Amino acid sequence: MPTKATKRTARVKPGQRAEETLRVLISHQRIRERVRHMAQEIRRDFPNEPVHLVGVLKGSVLFLADLARELGGEVSFDFISVSSYGKGMDSTGEVKMNKDLDVSIEGRSVLVVEDILDTGLTLKYLLRLFEERKPKHLRVAVLLDKAERRIADVKADYTGFVIPNEFVVGYGLDYDERYRNLPDVCVVRLGPRGKTKIEA
Ligand code: IMP
């Protein structure tokens, strides 16, 4: 569902630099409610089967932890780490694997858990990789979707929030490895004129 920024400005946050301003986009309470509903949707689709969550490090960690607890039933999880390359914020689509999964996904009902879908190039790479490994089902859950930035032809099966083209942090998402521990998702802006990172 589309979401708009609230007017609420976050107080100074742990790790915040003087040149950075943060604005709450999605409060933790809204995230909690949405994650609960997403878990219900997923369980409706997989009522009686074990669901194997595959988290994409590191941004998905908090989302995966909350989703796993809301899902109930038999749940297992594993993690993969990839990095994408590009100039500034623009990905070239070149993705490098840093850490592969620990266990096979063959024959399992796999749910890829991503923090944010931006260009979609990372997810495209992951889906191609996982499809070759013959899971029984392969679905995708993303907390945030910057739909207008999409380059690759990929879609999530379960989406938390569609957000505008702004650089966001919190609830697992970072700027320079900071802010992952914020409970809310916030828009971060840089510089005296409030130029956002994504436009730089
Ligand atoms: P994509 O391949 O362009 O879809 O990029 C996905 C990855 O880029 C995400 O998993 C994030 O790690 C990162 N990313 C994209 N947008 C943001 C953002 O607004 N804040 C933090 N990380 C982001």
Residues whose N, C-alpha, C, O or C-beta is under 5 A from the ligand:
A	BS01	IMP	G59 S91 I116 L117 D118 T119 G120 L121 T122 L123 E166 F167 V168 V169 L173 D174
